[in-house]
Amino acid sequence: MGEKDKLAHFEEAILPHMDAAYNIARWLTRNERDAEDMVQESYLRAFKFFDAFTGVNGRAWLLTIVRNTCYTWLQQNRGRELMTEFDETIHSEENEAWNPAAQVAKQIDNRMLAQAIEALPAEYREAVVLRDLEGMSYKEIAEVAAVPVGTVMSRLARARGKLKRLLTERLKEKA
Amino acid sequence: MNHEAARNLLDAYLDGELDPAGRLEVERHLQECQLCSQGYEEQSALKRAVGGSGLRYKAPAELQQRIRFALRREANAEKSERTVPRRWFAAAASLAVAALALLVVLPFVRDRRADDLVARDVLGAHVRSLMANHLADVSSSDKHTVKPWFDGKLDFSPPVEDLAAQGFPLIGGRLDYVDNRPVAALVYQRKKHFINVFVWPAESRAADAKKIAERQGYDLFHWTKGGMNYWAVSDLEESDLRSFVDMLQKGAAGGKS
């Protein structure tokens, strides 16, 4: 494969996923500047290792690289954040009514929602972002995060449980 | 399906990730269990809220351009890497034609090839320093700050000249890696242009500065002085870069540094 072809092939297969790359980088780093750096670095890395791309799922392949780049950055810059709360039980709020869905959803604005998502541990945050904002399947998320599908499932359940609690607290504060 | 099992599958059910049998079982449980059906309503309201929020960030257009540009550069760099051996091969082929010429030409080809490889490293290091926005590990216009910074980081002490008075202020230094070894990189500025000067100990004798290559809009100069190899690279006007190189080589700032 000549270089010209490599670039053309890369541009066709990987470049279209830049929004997805930026979205996950933006949520993981939580700021624009670093997100841009992460995406650029990831793209150059992806290009370098493009020969290893199997040609099946360009988005998942790229996002794997973006995620790894972001985690390396998080470890260096935000070491603390990566400690996920594993002892948290999924449904500790079992008896706490979150109240009829429709009205509550109306009271939640985007800012509140964004703040709550940003407050999640990185592994939960990425699961929610990849699933509900990128619309990826559990299998794809498992590939990106390098964990079994079952782990994706439980992370999502915990993430949403925690999100619900955070939003409930915010709503109470507001009321 | 019992309550606990169904509860654990609620999110997967909501995300449409269950097989038909699992789906059926969860649905059956939802009809019987008020707690779960309420939980399901909540989760799905939340999912809708997140999904319909417009919270998905989009890559800025400026970033897209920057990345396209960087990729093209990278592709060009890879391309020129591959043409180096070809050039050497062509030279070698021509040697076979005239056996006599071999004795004369071979050392030159070797030198040239070695220079080519170093030039590639130097250019790569220069471009990376600009692209990654990582010009200096130590930012200072004071040579007495920059020079000692290398102590203990390298097994040699690079001479550092300050050429601010001549219009080439020193802006700092950093460690880099060229020709398979750690080297000192000194960064100078001329208006909006940056000059990287790479320094490491030389095995060969002193040699005057000469332009080694012009690649992708960058000029590369190389010389040897005081037991050190110097490589200067920049996108500066060639005549400007040449006078900068002359000053460095002659030690225009005066005295030993």
Interface residues (C-beta under 8 A of the other chain):
Chain A: E3 K4 K6 L7 F10 E11 L15 M18 D19 A21 Y22 N23 R26 W27 E32 A35 E36 D37 V39 Q40 E41 Y43 L44 F47 K48 I90 H91 E94 A97 W98 P100 A101 A102 V104 A105 I108 N110 L113 A114 I117 V128 R131 D132 L133 E134 G135 S137 Y138 M153 S154 L156 A157 R160 L163 K164 L167
Chain B: R7 N8 L10 D11 A12 D15 E17 L35 Q38 G39 E41 E42 Q43 S44 A45 L46 K47 R48 A49 V50 G51 S53 G54 L55 R56 Y57 K58 A59 P60 L63 Q64 R66 I67 R68 A70 L71 R72 E74 A75 N76 E78 K79 R82 A132 N133
